[in-house]
Structure formats: C-alpha cells, structure tokens
Amino acid sequence: MMNAPTHSIAILALLCSASAVAQKASSPEAKAAATEARMTDDERVILTNGILALPLIPGLKLPDDAVAGSGYVPGILRLGVPSLKETDASLGVSSVFGLRKDDGATALPAGTAIGSTWNPALARIGGEMIGAEARAKGFNVMLAGGVNIMRDPRNGRTFEYISEDPLLSGIIAGEAVAGVQSNHIISTVKHFAFNGQETQRSYVNALISEENARESDLLAFQIAIERGKPGSVMCAYNRVNGPYTCDSDWLLNKVLKRDWGYKGFVMSDWGSVPGLQAATNGLDQQSAAMLDKANYFGAPLAQAAAKDPAMAARLKDMNRRILYAIYANGLDTHPPVKAARDKARGLAVAEAIAKEGIVLLRNERNILPLAATARSIVVIGGYADTGVLSGGGSSQVQGEGGPVAAIPVGGDGPMAFLSQEQYHRSNPLTAIKVQAKGAKVSFVRGNSLGEAVDAARKAEVVIVFATEWRSEGTDSIDLALPNGQDQLIAAVAEANPNTIVVLETGGPVLMPWLGKTAAVLEAWYPGARGGEAIASILFGQTNPSGRLPMTFPASLDDLPRRWIEGERTNSLAPGGEPPAQEVHADYNVDGSDVGYRWHARTGKPALFAFGYGLTYTSFAYDGLRVTGGRQISASFTVRNTGERDGADVPQLYLVSAAGRRLQRLAGFEKVMLKPGEARRVSVTVDPRILAEWESARNGWRIEAGTYEFALGRSASDLKERIAVRLQSKLLKP
Ligand code: BGC
C-alpha cells in the first residue's frame, strides 16, 4: 500500500497526464483529425472548393449565409464546420466593385506606409483593427498578409506589400497577420511566391535558384509565417522554375509543408489553378472555382480519390489542414457577429500609421516644419482640395459613403468601368487650412502650367501634391509621375524656391526636379486620415519618423532588369490567351541581392536609400557591441541630440560574412526619445541573415569566420562598425 504523500503525488501525476491527454484531444490537430474522420466521401470535397461571392455572374445565387465579398466556401453543418466568408485584404475590408452597399470600412495607408513605420507593434494594431472590421461585417477569412518583396519598383502592387527586404517584410507582415487573426478569423499570407510583376502575371515564369529563393522572397514568407501563424497561404498566379506556384511540388510540399512544417492550408489565388494535379502538388483549396477552366477540386477530385488511394489520403490531408486553420483560430467557437464597426478607432489607427509611415525625403534650409508665421500658401494639384489617392484592384477599400472622387482610367473590357482612381474622403487642403491659422491658403488644380507658375510666384510657400495611381494587374512603365506632373513640379519649383512636394505614389518614382525643391514628403497612399496626417507633419505637430522600406533608384538603367518581362515583346492574344512567346523573369540576375543589396553589389548610388528618412530632431549613436555565442545580439546607445521629441530607427547591417562583402539588414528598432534622452537598444540577429542556403544539405550554413556589422541610419549611411568571429554551423531549413 502507498503511504499518504506518495499516494497524493501519484494521483496528481495521473491528473496531470489525464489533463495532458484531454488537452491533446482538444488541440486543433486532434479536433481536425476527429472531424475529418467523420466526413463522408461527398463531404470531403465541400471545403476544398469555393465560389466567387459576388452576384456578378448571371443566374448565380449566393448561399443564404454568404456575405458579398471575395469568396465563399460552404461549411458542413452536420459537423459544426462553419462556412468560410472571405474578404480582401491587407489595407482594410475591401469593397469589391462597390457591390456591398451597406457599409464603408477604414482604409489603412498603403502597405509601403506600414513598412515605412518600421514599427511591428503598430502593424499589429493595424491588423487587429482591419480584422475587427472584417468580423463586424460577418467575414471570417481575410485575404491579407501581402508580403512579396519588391523585386521591381515598377510592380503595380508595390503599394500592397511592405518592402524590398525579407526581414523587414517578414516581421511587419507577420505582426499584421497576427493582429488580424486575434479576431478569431483566418488570415492568409500571399502571394506565395515570386509574384514580382503584374505584367502577364498569369504567364510569367520566375526563374530563381534554390539558394537565391531561400535567402530572399522565401525568407520573407518564412518569417511572416513564424510570427503571424496564418491559417492559410495563398499561392500566386505566376510560374516558378516551370510549374505554376499553385501546382509546385517544390514550393508547396517541400518548402512550405515539409521544411517549414506548415500546418495550415494553401488556397489558390482567384483563377490560378491549372488542373487537378495541383492537389497532389500541395494545393489544398481551389478558390472561386468558376474562374478556373473547371471545378477541379469538386467532383473530379472526389472521383480521383475514389479510384486512387494516394489521392484519397491527400484529400484527407487537405481537409485536416483546412479544419486545423478553422479550429486554431476559433472560427467554430467564435463565429463573426455582424455589428457596427468602431469607426473612431479605425480612423485613429489609420491616422497613427499614416503619421509614422510618411517619409520626409528632403528638407532644405529646414523649411519644414512650416512656421506659423507663413502668410500665404498655395496648394497645387493632386486633387488636394478633394481627397487622398488609394491604390486599385482587389485591395481597394471604400470608406463611409464611398470614394469622394472616382476617375475612370478607361479601357474597353467588360470590367473597364471598375477601373478607377479612387480618392478617400480626407481633404489635405482643409487639413492644411486648419493648421495654417494665420496664412491665406489658396488652391489651384495644376492642370494649367501658366496658372500654377503664376500662383507659385505670388505665394510665400508652395505645396505641390503629386499623385501616381497604381493597380493590381498592371505595372508602372517608367516610374515617372503621370499627366505632366514632373513638368508641373519643375516649373513651380523654378518659380518659387519654397516649394514643398507631397507625393502620393504607389512606390518609388524618379524625381527629375528634386534639386529645385525645398522639401519632399513621400506620403504613399495615406489612407482614411491621410490629409490630416500630411498636414500634421508639414506643420510640425508630428515629427516625421518614417524610413523608406525600399530603394528609390536614380535611374531605370540601374535596375537589375531594364524592362519588365513581357512588357515590350509580348501582348496577350485576344481573349487573354497566353502570349506567343514564354515570358521569363530572370530573378537570378539580382538573386538574393534585392534592392539595396543590389546597389551595394553594383556600387550604384540610389536616389534615396533603403532605410532613409529625415526628422525634425537629430540622433547620435555610440557604444556598438556585439555578443556572439548561440545567439548573436548587438547593443548600442541612441541619443536624441536635437530639440524635439522624435523617433529614430537605428538599423544594424551585416556588411561582410566570412570574407565576403555583402549587405543585409540584420536588425532594427524604433526608438522614441525626448530631447537629450538616451537609450541602450539591443537587437537579436536572426541566424538566417548570417547564413547562406546550402541546397546539398538542405539547410542554412554559417561559415566559420569574421562577420562585420555596421550600425546605420540607412543602407547608405553606415556609422560604427564592429566584427565578431563565428563558428561554422548548419541550421535546419
Ligand atoms: C488577387 C488576390 C485577391 C483575390 C481575391 C486576386 O486577383 O491576386 O490578392 O485576394 O483576387 O479578390
């Protein structure tokens, strides 16, 4: 017989192990396996294919519980599996084609603005806010998490993504995804992977070696997935090294599921499934199946599974993965409830991101912040008397009451009427008038050069707004500002040296007029409170702290690819059929040296470097130390040496690795400091940044040798340096 204490210990042990078993049984994996085991064969192809949830197709009646949005996947009532109600996207709840009449949503600033904050906590808050709005509108899947790194500054979707760097993109997108999913909804990360251009996006074949792939675009996805734990990964339209990404055994089965141990499901992009074999190659769900040639993941998949045990096993796995994402995020236990969204909260979050995301690129003679003594200000162009620009395509968000202006961009296809430059209801001119109390503020449209120059001559200060609209489905041809705006700025700046340029662009632009201007602000697409945020920075209520998340090149000739593939040589055959010649985007030219790394490799100076941005105060760094061992971390002191509160973004770069010169962002921190205040900051270096991918050993190899780091204000403004010796090491994929 046991004595009393031993007895109670034994009971405790028993209870503990019983609770471990109970916990295991209720883990998302266990629940998914249990539900899948109860499915009939017919039920096994319910979650695997969805429909477009838009009442656009004649005769299509949406299911009663569907919400008009991007997509819908029916649930299985008998098993308590909820239907999936999908909405775009990373910048807020989109209003696809403006068809959901009920409501507006808060438009966040562009992804590039979120990237420019270099503030992961703020990205998370943004994700939480848009996820809460999605939930309040009845959605439980958000097609958010755009994380493709900017391989080409002309990419039409640059504004939806974060940056050109895998670490910055992965961290910011991962936090945004975690924020979205904190609302008991599933988020994606997308578009997996190498969706680097919109030109012929459904046909272009991205060529990239495994080493280059792992160290660049894939690393961004890997970090975002680790941080954000998205329930789903959306594959892309393009091919990679031959197969379509949604049909790529290497990308989906090997990299994502085996090497990274990803437990969620892969959904296709809308109309990107080439055939049933995609299931074998790792695709788990066919989205909006009517956009593909056939509903492959419906009856054909059921028939294949009935005949082929391997396909039957795969089908079970597909279901378990979708169910895992549902249970891990509590879609079954916390269904979305339609409710009023918190509009004030939405606007406050959008404004906070805009204020931290706007980048001050130039400030000659400290013309900014504008003095309260300015007497006359003329605001020119960019519809600044109306609203702020937003990007086009599936991510288009519409605020309360819809856009304040929508300018058709033309075209004659069936969808041409949907292609519009939309402006949000946030009026920069009004916001400037509120701030410029003592000044006479006037506005001219900027469509007449003579009128604009005349007004500029008469005013003390000129603020020119310039816009560049980008959209999914098309790329920028030349990085010039459209509609003669480059000429307008040049002429106005010539007429008045106190010319301040505010850019609302979808990505980098060339600035042939730069030297003539007094100041330049990159405001991106600044979202639902963009006008107020711009004015707040112009007049110094907000001290700018945005830093560029990508290089602004000085010339198209400096890019790794002078032309976007397919842009000049191929046009699609009528009906959107494939072009006559295959289109290859050769990403091995820059390889994993994307953006600033390419500039470091080639020695070409940028117009504005990655990580660059000015402030109204000043900062100094000292005391850089690096500690080695299992985990490399660097510490340094940042001091606000100016006279205003401000936030700095010190950046740690790896500049040489075991004898090889290179440049990689290895860590960063956003630090808010009062005048005179100093803080010791420490950043931990992800070992993958130090490593090279070694395909033969399927892992990351850190070579023994000396590793040199530099602390910088931007990729081209490096201050203190320090070196550390590292042992050789092989890390798992
Ligand atoms: C886009 C996706 C989007 C989907 C649904 C596609 O055209 O590439 O990003 O989520 O449409 O709207």
Boltz pocket constraint, residues with backbone or C-beta under 6 A from the ligand:
constraints:
  - pocket:
      binder: B
      contacts: [[A, 70], [A, 88], [A, 89], [A, 143], [A, 190], [A, 269], [A, 270], [A, 394]]
      max_distance: 6.0
